[in-house]
Amino acid sequence: MIVVNGGTPNQRKYADSMALYVCRKFDIEPVIEISFKSMSNDENYGYCCQLDDNEYEIEIKRSLRMRDMLTTLAHELVHVKQYFKGEFKDESHIEYWDREAEIEAHGREIGLFVRWCEKEKLSHHTWAQTN
């Protein structure tokens, strides 16, 4: 089950669609609450945390442009997959960019976004194009 709170109608619609796409791709069925937050004083674009064995919360900065919002969501959904499949390890002692979880999430976010755009026939939108 996926629940999306806050944001614009398009943000909610595309976030729900992206989350369903990524969960199907990874063959997982988590409970995810996606919330669009102001996060105005925060440099991060998003967060993911595990609430329970099968429950996750993702927060996304609501002021992001659509492409950035969706690639951030894809990134955080990779973390959901890592938690769900028991792949996530405590790497807090390692520099952020050297953490295996972040290497995978950053490495997959654009590909997931592009493939989702192709599947949903959204590649023609200006927001879907490379900056």
C-alpha positions in Angstrom: 0.0 0.0 0.0 1.3 3.4 -0.9 -0.1 6.6 0.6 1.0 10.1 -0.6 0.4 13.2 1.4 0.9 16.9 0.7 2.3 18.4 -2.5 0.4 19.3 -5.6 -2.1 17.0 -7.4 0.6 16.2 -10.1 3.3 15.6 -7.4 0.9 13.1 -5.7 -0.1 11.4 -8.9 3.4 11.0 -10.3 4.8 10.0 -6.9 2.2 7.2 -6.5 2.9 6.0 -10.1 6.7 6.0 -9.6 6.4 4.2 -6.3 4.2 1.5 -7.8 6.6 1.1 -10.7 9.7 0.8 -8.6 8.1 -1.6 -6.1 7.0 -3.8 -9.0 10.5 -3.6 -10.6 12.1 -4.8 -7.3 9.3 -7.3 -6.6 8.5 -5.9 -3.2 5.2 -5.0 -1.5 6.0 -2.6 1.3 3.7 -0.2 3.0 5.0 3.3 2.2 3.9 6.7 3.3 5.3 9.5 1.0 5.0 13.0 2.4 5.9 16.3 0.7 7.4 18.6 3.3 8.7 22.1 3.2 12.3 21.2 4.4 13.3 24.8 3.7 16.3 24.8 5.9 17.5 21.4 4.9 20.1 20.7 2.1 18.7 17.2 1.6 16.1 16.5 -1.0 14.6 13.5 0.8 14.7 10.9 3.5 13.7 7.3 4.0 13.2 5.6 7.3 12.0 2.1 8.2 9.1 2.3 10.7 8.5 -1.4 11.1 9.5 -4.6 9.2 7.3 -3.7 6.2 6.5 -0.1 6.8 8.5 2.9 5.5 8.2 6.6 5.5 9.7 8.8 2.7 9.8 12.6 3.0 10.4 14.7 -0.1 11.2 18.4 -0.3 8.0 19.8 -1.9 9.7 22.8 -3.6 11.7 20.6 -5.9 11.2 20.7 -9.7 9.3 17.6 -10.9 12.3 15.8 -12.4 14.3 16.4 -9.2 11.4 15.3 -7.1 11.0 12.0 -9.0 14.6 11.1 -9.1 14.8 11.8 -5.4 11.8 9.6 -4.8 13.4 6.8 -7.0 16.6 7.2 -4.8 14.6 6.8 -1.6 12.7 3.9 -3.0 16.0 2.1 -3.6 16.6 2.5 0.1 13.1 1.0 0.7 14.2 -2.0 -1.4 17.4 -2.3 0.6 15.6 -2.3 3.9 12.9 -4.7 2.6 15.3 -7.2 1.3 17.7 -7.0 4.3 20.5 -5.4 2.2 20.7 -2.1 4.3 23.7 -2.1 6.7 24.7 0.5 9.3 27.3 2.5 7.4 27.2 5.6 9.5 31.0 5.3 10.2 31.7 5.5 6.4 31.8 8.8 4.4 28.4 9.4 2.7 29.6 9.0 -0.9 31.5 5.7 0.0 28.5 4.0 1.5 27.3 1.0 -0.5 23.6 1.9 0.0 24.2 5.4 -1.4 26.3 4.2 -4.3 23.4 1.9 -5.4 20.7 4.5 -4.8 22.5 7.3 -6.7 23.5 4.8 -9.4 19.9 3.7 -10.0 17.8 6.9 -9.5 18.2 8.2 -13.0 17.7 4.9 -14.7 14.5 4.2 -12.7 13.2 7.7 -13.6 14.0 7.3 -17.3 12.4 3.8 -17.5 9.3 5.0 -15.6 9.0 8.0 -18.0 9.2 5.6 -21.0 6.6 3.2 -19.5 4.2 6.1 -18.6 4.8 7.8 -22.0 6.0 11.0 -20.2 9.4 11.4 -21.9 8.0 14.3 -24.0 7.4 16.6 -21.1 10.0 19.3 -20.6 10.4 18.4 -17.0 11.4 14.9 -18.0 14.3 16.1 -20.2 17.9 16.4 -19.0 18.6 19.7 -17.4 
